[in-house]
Amino acid sequence: MASRQQLVEKRRKELLKRGYTEGIVELSLEWAQNSASGMANYVLQYDLSDDNDNDAETMTVKFLPRYLKDTEKYIRSFGHLPKL
């Protein structure tokens, strides 16, 4: 499984290559990471199992690909379009 850093860096490169500005890309990646982390913490507060695989970082990495996929929709919601 890819790490959080690897997932984020891959998406950063994709968005920059599409022509989005660095500032909005960074904002969207921060949003994705915070959203995935928030969802992981939310789920874990209701997880009553003793499963050691369900720590916050592991859960965040599981949720992160979905949020990273949505970063372009997030960027466009502010009216930003790719420059290319």
C-alpha angles and dihedrals in degrees: 000000000000119000124245090254093052094048093048094045092050091051092045090057092047094051094045090048089053088058105256115145119257095243097056091042091055091047092051093047091050089050091051094049094046091047093049091046092048092050091048092051091046093052093044094055087064096040107106096176124106091229108144091201089071100076119137097258094047091050092046091054089050092054097038100081091060093051092044089053088055095051093094091053088049091051093048091050086071091052096257118144128187114268094222 
